[in-house]
Amino acid sequence: MGPIICAMLRLSLVIQLSLFFYTVHAQKADSVERSTDSVSILDSLPSNPLASARNFLEQWREQVDRYYTGLDSVKRGVAWQRPDDGRLVPSQVQQYISLVKPAVHDLQGKVTVLRKQTVPQDSTANSWRAVQDSAATLERDIESLLLDMQDLGDKAEQQQNVTQAAQEGTFWYHWKSIIQKNLEQDGLSQRYYDSAWDGRFLLILLSLIYFYWLYQMRRRAIGAEETLPLHRNQPWWIPVLKFAIFFLILLPLTSLRIPVIVLELSYLLIFGFLYLLIRSELSNQHLKMMQYVFFYYLLVLASNLVLDTGWMLRIIVMLINLSGICLLWHLGRKVDGKIPFDYLRPFSRWLLLIISMAAIIFNLFGFLNLARTCSIAGAVGLLQAFSLHAFRDMLSHDLLNSYENSKEDRFINRFDKQKILAALRRIIGLFAGILVIIIWANTLHITSEIRRLGDRLLNNTHTIGGVNYTYGDVVLAFAVIWTANWIQKNLKDLLDQPDAKKNQRRTALLPLVRVVIFIVGFLIGIRILGLGVDKLTVIVGALSVGIGLGLQNIINNFVSGVILVFERPFKVGDYVELADKKGQVMQVGIRSSTLLTDQGAQVIIPNGDLLSGRLVNWTFEESDIRLNLQLTIVTARSIEEWKKWLEDTITSFKEIDRSLPMKILTKDITADAYVVSIQVGLQNVQQIEWFRSKFLEQVKAEAVFHDSKVTSA
């Protein structure tokens, strides 16, 4: 019955694909794509439909690339448009779009039909899913192409309206057309708010979490009758401003295509919010600098909003750009590194200077579209440089405040403050780099080019042997393995609690869990690269001989560590003895364990020796931590007085565990000395060295005071 059903499914698939390719072949070919559709696609269908589908996808991909090449050529013509081309270029754009757009819609229908085909449940199922994934990617590229054509057509239409208004001679209608044309170039009619809402909802959720964190910090600080260190006497609206800044700074991450007008208004609000946030902490010089930058930004936006072919406006815009160059040159002199509004890094400053000078040159030679693009990009880039620096400092201050206002048992106190700050700065730097690329790509109107370049770099398939991979897969696999390695390294900090006894119970299987996390992350990374488990098994089998011969001691210690984790013949804090080594267990690792001897030395012992050797555990049934000391006292003072003094001195230490009985006994005597044995419980194994040092120092001082001699062992 099974083979009959499989045969029927294959026959049904062939019939469906035959109808699909017949439909594609029967559609009327457009003049732009005749060269591609002239090849008959039905010839190879009966023998191998999967190969035919792949062949068509390759042809359609080449066709989309040709459409993009033509569109890039038209965009360059628009960008390098001069004032005397005001009538010719828009008409050429409209002619190109009317010719190509129907063909693109036709191609989109073909790709959609292929993407919706039923996947057969046989050995070719995975291959067909890969074909459908490629078709879905191609469909998204076609949608992006249509959006670019729509945007370009709207700009050409507004340019024609400006030319027509100039001919009619109506003053207000002419200026209205100019403003509409410039707003259209900034993406006023771009369909931004109809898409990417999933990313915006996630960003809103993250912003609300950040706001709640600030609110909790402020409430704890007020409850403790303190103020937050960053802003003295914070009013209630400070967290609201930070919430808005957090949301607006990260907003470009939700979509690759963002209208320039949205970026202009976003950074206008961000800069204003930052001014309100830290103005009380700035000097008059810094306040004036912020005001100059803000005024320059407003002038750039206003002048480029009404920029036209008239020389008067062009000269005004060039003077504003020249003032921006002077401002950037002044910002190259570092005044106070703690304030993010008085200094630009050399790379950022020189890049903005080049962009501003390019705006003046393009304006002077009549390339107004390029001049306007560079002018706005320079102004937005200036505010972005300041805002990202202030954003990094804001989050760093908030993290420090969280450390200062949190109790000792809070989760955040398990991590080292400086390491967390360094990690936060690296993460913010990574996201800042991504934001710079996204914002500059949108302000320079090269989003499609950047996206296609990234797609070619990350998604083109490469082959090594029989393994197919992409650079995107390599980056993702590296990120997964790095994340797994970071988690297993910091797992102890994530699980530790201030109570040492709870840590002993909670982290009993910690070494094995760390290994499992890394192995799982490594296998996921290998799978992302397209290397199947069967191929990995072959590689492991080939290396097993070398591993067995060259790394047998390491493998022995590793397996012994796993056995120790499950059998638990000792645990952290136990007092054990192995051959001539005696001490307390400080750490149980997956390859080796660490003992702290009575002399204060830390001894690393391979787990293989611990498992195979004769091990004595003096505290096997107890979870307590005890320190054993031996003092030889030569004195004329009564031994009972010494014991009383030793008991009082040990009790004065806060590190001791008072729930455990203290033992101070006379072990041996000689002709002129007493040998006293001391056993005391401690709260944490890490406190042994410190307690031993301070205690022996006090014993020595007491012996000198009473003219006695004391030696320890």
LUMPA-920162 format. One line per 2 residues: their letters; for each residue x, y, z of C-alpha. Coordinates in Angstrom, 1 decimal, decimal comma, always signed. Layout:
% LUMPA-920162
a) X/Y/Z | ...
This chain:
% LUMPA-920162
mg) +0,0/+0,0/+0,0 | +2,9/+2,4/+0,9
pi) +4,6/+2,2/-2,6 | +1,3/+2,7/-4,4
ic) +0,6/+5,9/-2,3 | +4,2/+7,2/-3,0
am) +3,7/+6,5/-6,7 | +0,4/+8,4/-6,7
lr) +2,0/+11,4/-4,9 | +4,8/+11,5/-7,5
ls) +2,3/+11,3/-10,4 | +0,2/+14,1/-8,8
lv) +3,4/+16,2/-8,3 | +4,4/+15,8/-12,0
iq) +0,9/+16,8/-13,1 | +0,8/+19,9/-10,9
ls) +4,3/+21,0/-12,0 | +3,3/+20,3/-15,6
lf) +0,3/+22,6/-15,2 | +2,4/+25,2/-13,5
fy) +5,1/+25,3/-16,1 | +2,5/+25,3/-18,9
tv) +0,9/+28,3/-17,2 | +4,2/+30,1/-17,0
ha) +5,0/+29,3/-20,6 | +1,5/+30,3/-21,9
qk) +1,7/+33,8/-20,3 | +2,4/+36,6/-22,7
ad) +6,0/+37,6/-22,6 | +7,0/+41,2/-22,2
sv) +9,5/+42,9/-24,5 | +12,0/+43,3/-21,7
er) +12,1/+39,5/-20,8 | +11,7/+37,9/-24,2
st) +15,4/+36,8/-24,2 | +14,8/+34,7/-21,1
ds) +11,4/+33,3/-21,9 | +12,4/+32,4/-25,5
vs) +13,9/+29,2/-24,1 | +11,2/+26,4/-23,9
il) +10,8/+25,3/-20,3 | +8,6/+22,3/-21,0
ds) +11,4/+20,2/-22,6 | +13,1/+19,3/-19,3
lp) +10,0/+19,0/-17,2 | +8,9/+15,4/-17,6
sn) +12,4/+14,0/-16,8 | +13,4/+16,2/-13,8
pl) +10,9/+18,7/-12,5 | +13,1/+19,7/-9,6
as) +16,0/+20,6/-11,9 | +13,6/+22,5/-14,0
ar) +12,4/+24,6/-11,1 | +15,9/+25,3/-10,1
nf) +16,7/+26,3/-13,6 | +13,8/+28,8/-13,7
le) +14,8/+30,2/-10,3 | +18,3/+30,9/-11,7
qw) +16,9/+32,5/-14,8 | +14,5/+34,7/-12,8
re) +17,2/+35,7/-10,4 | +19,3/+36,9/-13,4
qv) +16,3/+38,7/-14,7 | +15,7/+40,5/-11,4
dr) +19,4/+41,5/-11,3 | +19,1/+43,0/-14,7
yy) +16,0/+45,0/-13,5 | +18,0/+46,3/-10,6
tg) +20,9/+47,2/-12,8 | +18,6/+49,2/-15,0
ld) +17,0/+50,9/-12,0 | +20,4/+51,8/-10,5
sv) +21,3/+53,4/-13,8 | +18,1/+55,5/-13,7
kr) +18,8/+56,4/-10,1 | +22,2/+57,7/-11,0
gv) +20,7/+59,8/-13,8 | +18,3/+61,3/-11,3
aw) +21,0/+61,9/-8,7 | +23,3/+63,6/-11,2
qr) +20,5/+65,7/-12,6 | +21,3/+69,3/-13,4
pd) +18,9/+72,3/-13,4 | +18,6/+72,2/-17,2
dg) +17,4/+68,6/-17,1 | +14,3/+69,3/-15,1
rl) +12,0/+68,2/-17,9 | +14,0/+65,5/-19,6
vp) +15,0/+63,2/-16,7 | +11,5/+62,9/-15,1
sq) +10,0/+61,9/-18,4 | +12,7/+59,3/-18,9
vq) +12,0/+57,9/-15,4 | +8,3/+57,6/-16,1
qy) +8,9/+55,9/-19,5 | +11,3/+53,4/-17,9
is) +8,8/+52,6/-15,1 | +5,8/+52,2/-17,4
lv) +7,9/+49,8/-19,5 | +9,4/+47,6/-16,8
kp) +6,8/+47,6/-14,0 | +4,3/+45,3/-15,8
av) +7,1/+42,8/-16,6 | +8,1/+42,8/-12,9
hd) +4,5/+42,2/-11,8 | +4,3/+39,3/-14,2
lq) +7,6/+37,8/-12,9 | +6,3/+38,2/-9,3
gk) +3,2/+36,1/-10,2 | +5,4/+33,3/-11,5
vt) +7,6/+33,3/-8,5 | +4,5/+33,3/-6,2
vl) +3,0/+30,3/-8,0 | +6,3/+28,3/-7,6
rk) +6,5/+29,2/-3,9 | +3,0/+27,9/-3,2
qt) +3,6/+24,5/-4,8 | +2,8/+21,4/-2,7
vp) +5,9/+19,8/-1,3 | +6,1/+16,0/-2,0
qd) +6,6/+13,7/+1,0 | +9,4/+11,7/-0,4
st) +13,2/+11,8/-0,6 | +13,1/+15,1/-2,5
an) +11,1/+17,0/+0,1 | +14,1/+18,8/+1,6
sw) +15,3/+19,8/-1,9 | +11,8/+21,2/-2,7
ra) +11,7/+23,2/+0,6 | +15,1/+24,7/-0,3
vq) +13,6/+25,7/-3,7 | +10,6/+27,3/-2,0
ds) +12,9/+29,2/+0,4 | +14,8/+30,5/-2,6
aa) +11,5/+31,5/-4,3 | +10,4/+33,3/-1,1
tl) +13,7/+35,2/-1,0 | +13,4/+36,1/-4,7
er) +9,8/+37,3/-4,0 | +11,0/+39,6/-1,3
di) +13,6/+41,0/-3,7 | +10,9/+41,7/-6,3
es) +8,7/+43,4/-3,7 | +11,7/+45,6/-2,8
ll) +12,2/+46,3/-6,5 | +8,6/+47,4/-6,9
ld) +8,9/+49,7/-3,9 | +12,0/+51,3/-5,3
mq) +10,2/+51,9/-8,6 | +7,2/+53,4/-6,8
dl) +9,4/+55,7/-4,8 | +11,3/+56,8/-7,9
gd) +8,1/+57,3/-9,8 | +6,7/+59,5/-7,0
ka) +9,8/+61,7/-7,1 | +9,7/+62,0/-10,8
eq) +6,0/+63,1/-10,6 | +6,8/+65,7/-8,1
qq) +9,7/+67,0/-10,2 | +7,2/+67,4/-13,2
nv) +4,8/+69,3/-10,9 | +7,6/+71,7/-9,9
tq) +8,5/+72,3/-13,6 | +4,8/+72,8/-14,5
aa) +4,3/+75,2/-11,6 | +7,3/+77,3/-12,7
qe) +5,9/+77,6/-16,2 | +2,5/+78,7/-14,9
gt) +4,0/+81,4/-12,8 | +1,9/+81,0/-9,7
fw) +4,2/+82,0/-6,8 | +2,6/+80,1/-3,9
yh) +1,9/+77,0/-6,1 | +5,5/+77,0/-7,2
wk) +6,9/+77,0/-3,6 | +4,3/+74,5/-2,5
si) +5,5/+72,2/-5,4 | +9,1/+72,7/-4,4
iq) +8,5/+71,7/-0,8 | +6,4/+68,7/-1,8
kn) +9,2/+67,6/-4,2 | +11,8/+67,9/-1,5
le) +9,6/+66,1/+1,0 | +9,0/+63,4/-1,5
qd) +12,7/+63,0/-1,9 | +12,9/+62,5/+1,9
gl) +10,3/+59,7/+1,7 | +7,1/+61,5/+2,7
sq) +4,9/+59,0/+0,8 | +7,0/+56,0/+1,6
ry) +5,0/+53,2/+3,1 | +6,9/+53,0/+6,4
yd) +4,1/+52,8/+8,9 | +2,4/+49,9/+7,2
sa) +5,2/+47,5/+7,7 | +7,8/+46,2/+10,2
wd) +5,3/+46,4/+13,1 | +6,6/+43,2/+14,7
gr) +10,0/+44,8/+15,2 | +8,4/+47,9/+16,6
fl) +6,3/+46,0/+19,0 | +9,4/+44,2/+20,3
li) +11,2/+47,6/+20,6 | +8,3/+49,0/+22,5
ll) +8,4/+46,0/+24,9 | +12,2/+46,5/+25,5
sl) +11,7/+50,2/+26,1 | +8,9/+49,5/+28,6
iy) +11,2/+47,0/+30,4 | +13,9/+49,7/+30,5
fy) +11,4/+52,2/+31,8 | +10,3/+49,8/+34,6
wl) +14,0/+49,2/+35,5 | +14,5/+53,0/+35,9
yq) +11,3/+53,3/+37,9 | +12,4/+50,5/+40,3
mr) +15,8/+52,1/+40,7 | +14,3/+55,5/+41,5
rr) +11,8/+54,0/+44,0 | +14,6/+52,2/+45,9
ai) +16,7/+55,3/+45,9 | +13,9/+57,4/+47,3
ga) +13,0/+54,8/+49,8 | +16,6/+54,8/+51,1
ee) +16,5/+58,6/+51,3 | +19,1/+58,9/+48,6
tl) +19,3/+60,4/+45,1 | +20,5/+58,8/+41,9
pl) +24,2/+59,7/+41,3 | +23,7/+60,8/+37,6
hr) +21,0/+63,4/+38,1 | +20,7/+65,1/+41,4
nq) +17,1/+65,4/+42,6 | +15,6/+63,7/+39,6
pw) +12,0/+64,6/+38,8 | +9,5/+62,0/+37,7
wi) +9,9/+62,9/+34,0 | +13,5/+61,8/+33,8
pv) +12,7/+58,1/+33,3 | +10,1/+59,2/+30,7
lk) +12,8/+61,1/+28,7 | +15,1/+58,1/+28,9
fa) +12,4/+55,8/+27,7 | +11,8/+58,1/+24,7
if) +15,5/+58,3/+23,9 | +15,9/+54,6/+24,2
fl) +13,0/+54,0/+21,8 | +14,0/+56,6/+19,2
il) +17,7/+55,6/+19,2 | +16,9/+52,0/+18,4
lp) +14,0/+52,6/+16,1 | +16,1/+52,3/+12,9
lt) +16,9/+48,7/+13,8 | +13,3/+47,7/+13,2
sl) +13,4/+48,3/+9,4 | +16,1/+48,6/+6,9
ri) +14,1/+51,1/+4,8 | +13,3/+54,3/+6,8
pv) +12,2/+57,6/+5,3 | +14,7/+60,3/+5,7
iv) +12,1/+62,6/+7,2 | +11,5/+60,1/+10,0
le) +15,3/+60,2/+10,8 | +15,4/+64,0/+10,7
ls) +12,5/+64,3/+13,2 | +13,8/+61,4/+15,3
yl) +17,2/+63,0/+15,9 | +15,6/+66,4/+16,4
li) +13,6/+64,9/+19,3 | +16,5/+62,9/+20,6
fg) +18,8/+65,9/+20,8 | +16,1/+68,0/+22,4
fl) +15,4/+65,3/+25,0 | +19,2/+64,9/+25,8
yl) +19,4/+68,7/+26,2 | +16,6/+68,5/+28,8
li) +18,2/+65,5/+30,5 | +21,6/+66,8/+31,2
rs) +21,4/+70,6/+30,9 | +21,7/+71,0/+34,7
el) +25,1/+69,3/+34,6 | +26,6/+71,2/+31,8
sn) +28,6/+74,4/+31,9 | +27,6/+77,6/+30,0
qh) +30,2/+76,7/+27,3 | +28,7/+73,3/+26,8
lk) +25,2/+74,6/+26,7 | +26,2/+77,2/+24,0
mm) +27,8/+74,4/+22,0 | +24,7/+72,3/+22,1
qy) +22,6/+75,3/+21,1 | +24,9/+76,0/+18,2
vf) +24,6/+72,4/+17,0 | +20,8/+72,5/+17,4
fy) +20,5/+75,8/+15,5 | +22,7/+74,5/+12,7
yl) +20,6/+71,4/+12,4 | +17,4/+73,4/+12,1
lv) +18,9/+75,6/+9,5 | +20,0/+72,7/+7,4
la) +16,6/+71,1/+7,5 | +14,8/+74,3/+6,7
sn) +17,1/+75,4/+3,9 | +17,1/+72,0/+2,2
lv) +13,3/+71,9/+2,4 | +13,0/+74,9/+0,1
ld) +16,1/+74,3/-2,0 | +15,6/+75,0/-5,7
tg) +17,5/+76,0/-8,8 | +17,6/+79,7/-7,8
wm) +21,1/+80,9/-7,0 | +20,0/+82,9/-3,9
lr) +18,8/+79,8/-2,1 | +21,8/+77,8/-3,3
ii) +24,2/+80,4/-1,9 | +22,3/+80,4/+1,5
vm) +22,6/+76,6/+1,7 | +26,3/+76,7/+0,8
li) +26,9/+79,3/+3,6 | +25,1/+77,1/+6,1
nl) +27,2/+74,1/+5,1 | +30,3/+76,2/+5,4
sg) +29,2/+77,2/+9,0 | +28,8/+73,5/+9,6
ic) +32,4/+72,8/+8,5 | +33,6/+75,5/+10,9
ll) +31,6/+73,9/+13,7 | +33,0/+70,5/+13,0
wh) +36,5/+71,9/+13,0 | +35,9/+73,5/+16,4
lg) +34,6/+70,2/+17,7 | +38,0/+68,6/+17,0
rk) +39,5/+70,2/+20,0 | +38,9/+68,1/+23,1
vd) +37,8/+70,0/+26,1 | +36,2/+67,6/+28,6
gk) +36,0/+63,9/+27,7 | +33,2/+63,3/+30,2
ip) +30,7/+65,4/+28,3 | +29,5/+63,9/+25,0
fd) +28,8/+67,2/+23,3 | +32,2/+68,9/+23,2
yl) +34,3/+66,5/+21,1 | +34,0/+64,3/+18,0
rp) +36,4/+61,4/+17,3 | +38,8/+62,1/+14,4
fs) +37,3/+59,5/+12,1 | +33,7/+60,8/+12,6
rw) +34,8/+64,5/+12,3 | +36,7/+64,0/+9,1
ll) +33,9/+61,9/+7,6 | +31,4/+64,6/+8,3
li) +33,8/+67,3/+7,0 | +34,1/+65,4/+3,7
is) +30,3/+65,0/+3,4 | +29,8/+68,7/+4,1
ma) +32,4/+69,8/+1,6 | +30,9/+67,4/-1,0
ai) +27,5/+69,1/-0,4 | +29,1/+72,5/-1,2
if) +30,8/+71,2/-4,4 | +27,7/+69,5/-5,7
nl) +25,7/+72,6/-5,0 | +28,2/+74,8/-6,8
fg) +28,1/+72,7/-9,9 | +24,4/+72,3/-10,0
fl) +23,9/+68,7/-8,8 | +21,2/+69,7/-6,4
nl) +19,9/+66,3/-5,5 | +23,4/+65,1/-4,5
ar) +24,0/+68,4/-2,7 | +20,8/+68,1/-0,7
tc) +21,5/+64,4/+0,1 | +25,0/+65,2/+1,4
si) +23,9/+68,2/+3,4 | +21,2/+66,3/+5,2
ag) +23,4/+63,3/+5,7 | +26,1/+65,5/+7,3
av) +23,6/+67,2/+9,7 | +21,9/+63,9/+10,7
gl) +25,4/+62,3/+11,1 | +26,5/+65,0/+13,5
lq) +23,5/+64,6/+15,8 | +23,9/+60,8/+15,5
af) +27,5/+60,9/+16,7 | +26,6/+63,0/+19,7
sl) +23,5/+61,0/+20,5 | +25,1/+57,6/+20,4
ha) +27,9/+58,8/+22,7 | +25,3/+60,1/+25,1
fr) +23,2/+57,0/+24,8 | +26,2/+54,8/+25,8
dm) +27,0/+57,0/+28,8 | +23,3/+57,0/+29,8
ls) +23,0/+53,2/+29,9 | +26,4/+52,9/+31,6
hd) +25,3/+55,4/+34,4 | +22,0/+53,5/+34,8
ll) +23,9/+50,2/+35,2 | +26,2/+51,8/+37,8
ns) +23,2/+53,2/+39,6 | +21,7/+49,7/+39,6
ye) +24,8/+48,3/+41,4 | +24,8/+51,1/+43,9
ns) +21,1/+51,0/+44,8 | +20,7/+47,2/+44,9
ke) +21,1/+45,0/+47,9 | +23,8/+42,4/+48,3
dr) +21,6/+39,5/+47,5 | +20,4/+40,9/+44,2
fi) +21,1/+39,0/+41,0 | +23,1/+41,8/+39,4
nr) +25,7/+41,6/+42,3 | +26,8/+38,2/+41,2
fd) +28,7/+39,7/+38,3 | +31,8/+41,8/+38,3
kq) +30,8/+45,5/+37,8 | +33,8/+46,4/+35,5
ki) +33,3/+43,4/+33,3 | +29,6/+44,1/+32,9
la) +30,3/+47,7/+32,0 | +33,0/+46,7/+29,4
al) +30,6/+44,1/+27,9 | +27,8/+46,7/+27,8
rr) +30,0/+49,2/+26,0 | +31,0/+46,5/+23,4
ii) +27,4/+45,6/+22,8 | +26,4/+49,3/+22,4
gl) +29,4/+49,8/+20,1 | +28,2/+46,9/+17,9
fa) +24,6/+48,2/+17,7 | +26,0/+51,7/+17,1
gi) +27,9/+50,5/+14,1 | +24,7/+48,8/+12,7
lv) +22,7/+52,0/+13,3 | +25,3/+54,1/+11,5
ii) +25,2/+51,9/+8,4 | +21,3/+51,9/+8,4
iw) +21,0/+55,6/+8,9 | +23,7/+56,6/+6,4
an) +22,3/+54,2/+3,8 | +18,9/+55,8/+4,1
tl) +20,1/+59,4/+4,2 | +22,3/+58,8/+1,1
hi) +19,4/+56,8/-0,6 | +21,6/+53,7/-1,1
ts) +19,5/+51,3/+0,9 | +18,7/+48,9/-2,0
ei) +22,4/+48,8/-3,0 | +23,6/+48,0/+0,6
rr) +20,9/+45,3/+0,9 | +21,9/+43,6/-2,3
lg) +25,6/+43,9/-1,5 | +24,9/+42,3/+1,9
dr) +22,8/+39,6/+0,3 | +25,5/+38,7/-2,2
ll) +28,2/+38,6/+0,5 | +26,2/+36,6/+3,1
nn) +23,8/+34,5/+1,0 | +25,9/+33,4/-2,0
th) +26,5/+29,6/-1,8 | +30,1/+28,3/-1,6
ti) +31,3/+24,7/-1,7 | +34,1/+22,9/+0,0
gg) +34,1/+19,2/-0,8 | +30,5/+18,1/-0,6
vn) +29,5/+20,8/+1,9 | +27,5/+23,9/+0,7
yt) +27,7/+27,0/+3,0 | +27,3/+30,7/+2,9
yg) +29,2/+33,4/+4,8 | +26,0/+34,3/+6,6
dv) +25,9/+30,7/+7,9 | +29,5/+31,0/+9,0
vl) +28,8/+34,2/+10,9 | +25,6/+32,7/+12,5
af) +27,5/+29,5/+13,5 | +30,3/+31,5/+15,0
av) +27,8/+33,6/+17,0 | +26,0/+30,4/+18,3
iw) +29,3/+28,8/+19,4 | +30,6/+32,0/+21,0
ta) +27,3/+32,4/+22,9 | +27,4/+28,8/+24,2
nw) +31,0/+29,3/+25,3 | +30,2/+32,6/+27,1
iq) +27,2/+30,9/+28,9 | +29,3/+28,0/+30,1
kn) +32,1/+30,3/+31,3 | +29,7/+32,5/+33,2
lk) +27,3/+29,8/+34,4 | +28,8/+29,8/+37,9
dl) +28,1/+33,5/+38,3 | +24,6/+33,0/+37,1
ld) +23,9/+30,2/+39,6 | +25,9/+31,4/+42,6
qp) +24,2/+32,8/+45,6 | +25,7/+34,6/+48,6
da) +25,0/+31,6/+50,8 | +27,9/+29,2/+50,2
kk) +26,0/+26,1/+51,3 | +23,3/+26,7/+48,7
nq) +26,0/+27,1/+46,1 | +27,3/+23,7/+47,0
rr) +24,0/+22,0/+46,4 | +23,0/+24,1/+43,3
ta) +26,3/+23,7/+41,4 | +27,0/+20,0/+42,1
ll) +26,6/+19,2/+38,4 | +28,0/+22,5/+37,1
pl) +31,1/+21,0/+35,4 | +29,1/+18,5/+33,4
vr) +26,4/+21,1/+32,5 | +29,1/+23,4/+31,2
vv) +30,4/+20,7/+28,9 | +26,9/+19,8/+27,7
if) +26,2/+23,5/+26,9 | +29,3/+23,9/+24,8
iv) +28,8/+20,6/+23,0 | +25,2/+21,5/+22,2
gf) +26,2/+24,9/+20,9 | +29,0/+23,3/+18,8
li) +26,6/+20,8/+17,3 | +24,1/+23,6/+16,5
gi) +26,9/+25,6/+14,9 | +28,0/+22,7/+12,8
ri) +24,4/+22,0/+11,7 | +24,0/+25,7/+10,7
lg) +27,1/+25,3/+8,4 | +25,3/+22,4/+6,6
lg) +27,5/+19,7/+8,0 | +25,2/+16,8/+8,8
vd) +25,6/+14,6/+11,9 | +26,5/+11,7/+9,6
kl) +29,4/+13,6/+8,1 | +30,5/+14,7/+11,6
tv) +30,4/+11,1/+12,8 | +32,8/+10,2/+10,0
iv) +35,2/+13,0/+11,0 | +35,0/+12,0/+14,7
ga) +35,6/+8,4/+13,7 | +38,7/+9,3/+11,7
ls) +40,1/+11,3/+14,6 | +39,3/+8,8/+17,3
vg) +42,5/+6,9/+16,8 | +44,6/+10,0/+17,2
ig) +42,6/+11,1/+20,2 | +42,9/+7,7/+21,8
lg) +46,7/+7,6/+21,4 | +47,7/+11,3/+21,9
lq) +45,0/+12,5/+24,4 | +44,3/+9,4/+26,4
ni) +45,3/+11,1/+29,7 | +43,0/+14,1/+29,0
in) +40,2/+11,7/+28,1 | +40,8/+9,7/+31,2
nf) +40,6/+12,8/+33,4 | +37,5/+14,0/+31,6
vs) +35,7/+10,7/+32,1 | +36,9/+10,6/+35,7
gv) +35,4/+14,1/+36,2 | +32,1/+12,9/+34,9
il) +32,1/+10,0/+37,3 | +33,1/+12,2/+40,2
vf) +30,2/+14,5/+39,4 | +27,6/+11,7/+39,6
er) +29,1/+9,6/+42,4 | +30,2/+12,7/+44,5
pf) +32,8/+11,0/+46,8 | +33,6/+14,5/+47,9
kv) +32,2/+18,0/+47,4 | +33,4/+21,6/+47,7
gd) +34,4/+22,2/+51,4 | +35,3/+18,6/+52,3
yv) +38,6/+17,9/+54,0 | +40,3/+15,1/+52,0
el) +43,6/+13,3/+51,9 | +45,2/+11,8/+48,9
ad) +48,7/+10,3/+49,2 | +50,9/+13,1/+50,7
kk) +48,3/+15,8/+49,8 | +45,8/+16,9/+52,5
gq) +43,4/+19,9/+52,4 | +40,0/+21,2/+51,6
vm) +38,3/+21,0/+48,2 | +37,9/+24,4/+46,7
qv) +36,8/+23,5/+43,2 | +35,6/+20,3/+41,4
gi) +36,3/+20,7/+37,7 | +35,6/+18,5/+34,7
rs) +39,3/+17,7/+34,2 | +40,9/+18,5/+37,5
st) +40,1/+19,6/+41,1 | +41,7/+22,1/+43,4
ll) +42,7/+21,5/+47,1 | +43,7/+24,1/+49,6
td) +46,3/+22,6/+51,9 | +46,8/+23,6/+55,6
qg) +49,9/+25,5/+54,6 | +47,7/+27,7/+52,3
aq) +48,9/+26,3/+49,0 | +46,5/+25,5/+46,2
vi) +47,1/+22,1/+44,6 | +45,6/+21,1/+41,3
ip) +45,1/+17,3/+41,1 | +43,9/+15,5/+37,9
ng) +40,5/+13,8/+38,4 | +42,0/+10,5/+37,2
dl) +44,3/+10,5/+40,3 | +41,4/+11,3/+42,6
ls) +39,3/+8,5/+41,2 | +42,0/+5,8/+41,1
gr) +44,0/+6,8/+44,1 | +43,3/+6,0/+47,8
lv) +41,2/+9,0/+48,9 | +40,3/+9,7/+52,5
nw) +37,4/+12,1/+53,1 | +37,4/+13,3/+56,7
tf) +34,0/+15,2/+56,3 | +32,2/+12,9/+54,0
ee) +28,8/+12,9/+55,8 | +29,0/+16,6/+56,7
sd) +28,5/+19,7/+54,5 | +30,5/+21,9/+56,9
ir) +33,7/+23,7/+56,3 | +36,4/+23,2/+59,0
ln) +39,9/+24,5/+59,4 | +42,4/+22,4/+61,4
lq) +45,4/+24,1/+63,0 | +48,2/+22,9/+65,3
lt) +50,1/+25,3/+67,7 | +53,2/+24,4/+69,7
iv) +53,3/+26,8/+72,7 | +56,4/+27,3/+74,9
ta) +55,3/+29,5/+77,8 | +55,3/+30,0/+81,5
rs) +51,7/+31,0/+81,3 | +48,9/+28,6/+82,2
ie) +47,7/+26,5/+79,3 | +44,1/+27,1/+80,4
ew) +44,6/+30,9/+80,0 | +45,9/+30,2/+76,5
kk) +42,9/+28,1/+75,6 | +40,6/+30,8/+77,0
wl) +42,3/+33,5/+74,9 | +42,3/+31,3/+71,8
ed) +38,5/+30,7/+72,2 | +37,8/+34,4/+72,7
ti) +40,0/+35,4/+69,7 | +38,4/+32,9/+67,3
ts) +34,9/+33,9/+68,4 | +35,6/+37,5/+67,5
fk) +36,0/+36,7/+63,8 | +32,8/+37,1/+61,8
ei) +33,9/+34,5/+59,2 | +33,4/+31,5/+61,6
dr) +30,4/+29,3/+61,5 | +28,9/+29,6/+65,0
sl) +26,6/+26,6/+64,4 | +29,6/+24,3/+64,5
pm) +31,3/+23,3/+67,7 | +34,8/+24,7/+68,2
ki) +37,5/+22,3/+69,4 | +40,6/+23,4/+71,3
lt) +42,4/+20,4/+72,7 | +45,8/+19,5/+74,1
kd) +47,2/+17,0/+71,6 | +50,7/+16,4/+73,0
it) +53,1/+17,7/+75,6 | +56,9/+17,8/+75,8
ad) +59,3/+18,8/+78,5 | +58,8/+22,6/+77,8
ay) +55,9/+22,9/+75,4 | +52,2/+22,1/+74,8
vv) +50,9/+20,9/+71,4 | +47,4/+22,4/+71,0
si) +45,0/+21,2/+68,2 | +42,3/+23,6/+67,0
qv) +39,3/+22,9/+64,8 | +37,0/+25,8/+63,8
gl) +34,1/+26,0/+61,3 | +34,0/+28,6/+58,6
qn) +31,2/+29,9/+56,5 | +33,0/+29,8/+53,1
vq) +36,0/+27,9/+51,8 | +37,4/+31,0/+50,2
qi) +37,7/+32,6/+53,7 | +40,2/+30,0/+54,9
ew) +43,4/+31,8/+53,8 | +42,2/+35,2/+55,1
fr) +41,1/+33,8/+58,5 | +44,4/+31,8/+58,9
sk) +46,5/+34,8/+58,2 | +44,8/+37,2/+60,6
fl) +44,5/+34,6/+63,3 | +48,2/+33,6/+63,3
eq) +49,1/+37,3/+63,3 | +47,1/+37,8/+66,5
vk) +48,6/+34,6/+68,1 | +52,1/+35,9/+67,4
ae) +51,4/+39,3/+68,9 | +49,9/+37,6/+72,0
av) +53,0/+35,4/+72,4 | +55,4/+38,3/+72,2
fh) +53,3/+40,2/+74,8 | +53,5/+37,3/+77,3
ds) +57,1/+36,5/+76,5 | +56,2/+33,1/+75,0
kv) +57,1/+31,2/+71,8 | +54,5/+29,8/+69,4
ts) +55,0/+27,8/+66,2 | +52,2/+26,6/+63,9
a) +51,6/+23,6/+61,7
